[in-house]
Amino acid sequence: MKIKRCLILAGSVGLCVILINLSSFPNVRNTEDDTNNDKQKKRDINVRENSLDKHIVETNSTNRYLIYHCDGRSSCGGWTDRLKGIVTGYILSTLTNRKFGIRITDIPCNLSSIIQPNTINWDYNLALKNSSISKHFYVGSTPFYKNIKEMDFNMEFKKPIVFFRTNLDHVDGLKQNKLYSTQLSWMKHLSRDQVYAKIVKELFTLAPDSQKLMDTFMKTALPSEKHKLVCAHVRRGRNPTVPNDSQVRVSDEDVLRVWKFLRHYNNPDIYRIFFTSDSESDVTHARNLFPDQMVENKGQVIHFEKASGQKNCEGFRKVLVDQQILMKCDVLMISFSGFSRMAAYVRAKDEDTFCLLRNHTGIIPCKPSVMKELYHVMG
C-alpha cells in the first residue's frame, strides 16, 4: 500500500519527490541486500524472506535526505543507467545516515504508476527549501569512479538535502572504501551482481497496470509446466528506430548469430521465444522467423532518454516490463547493453545464460558475476 506523506522543512517551497523511508530497509549487519546506519533505535521491522537472507530492520528518523534526481535538464541515461544511480545513491544514503528518495520528472507520468515499492514504502511527498540543497551529479565521471573507494561522504555531502546522480557501476569501488568497511560488511561475500539483485528486488515491483501486462504475457509464454521461455535481447544502438543513439553496438552479422542461436530452441511444443530489441526491424524479422514460437509484449520501442515528446507512459512501461520478463527467462541471451545485463543480475542464474560478444566474434556461455569485465564497461 502506498502511503503519501508531506514533510515540510521550514521556509520551504514546493518541490515534490519520491522518498524511500530507510526504516523499511535492513541493517547492514543483518542483511545482504540493503545497508543502513549504525545509529539504530526505535523499532524493528520484518522484511520478507528471500533466497539469501531474512532481514530485520532497525532505524531512526532523520531530516537529511539523499535524492536520486533526474529532471531532464542534463543527461541521466536510459533506465538501467538510472537503476545504477539509484542503487549507488541508496547505499550512499545509508552511509551518511540519510533517508533516500527518487525524483524522476522527465517522463510524462509518476514513476510509481509504472513501478512501485516492493517491501518498502517509497512514495512520499516532500517540500524542500532550495537553500538546503546541494547537487552532486557524476554522470560519466571517471574521477568519481576512481575516487569513490577513498571518499568520505560525510565531508562530501554537507547540506541537509543532497541531489545525486550517476550512471556508472560503483559497487566494487564502495566495497574497497575502508572508511565504511563495517557498514558495508554485508557486501563482503557478495559479487556485484548479487548486490544489485538484492537492492533492486527490495526497491521495486511492478505497478498494477504493468503487472497486468506481465501476467498476460506469462500466460501466453508458459501455457504449461513443460514449456520454457527462451529470451534474447539485442541492443542495436543507432538504427532507424532510435536514430539519435550515440553508437552502433550490434552488427547485421551479430544478428544473424542470434537467429542461429535461437534456432537451437525450435521445438514449439517446448519452447517459446521472447525477442526484444531497440530495432523494430529486428523484432519484425524475429516474428517472421519464429511465427509459431514468438511471444511479445507489444508496444512502441523507445529509449528512456531518447524519447522526448512522448505524451504518455506506455512506451516507458513497455521498457520496464520487458526487463522484468528478461529476469524470468529459462534461457537468456544478452548483448552489449546494461538493460539485459541488469536483467541477468536480478535473474541470478549462471546456467543457460549467454552473451553476444561486444567484439562481434560470437555468442558464449557467461556468468553475471563476470559480465562487467567481459564487456569492458564501467557501468
Summary of the structure (lengths in Angstrom):
residues: 379
radius of gyration: 20.8
end to end distance: 32.8
largest distance: 65.8
contacts: 1249
relative contact order: 0.14
helix: 35%
strand: 21%
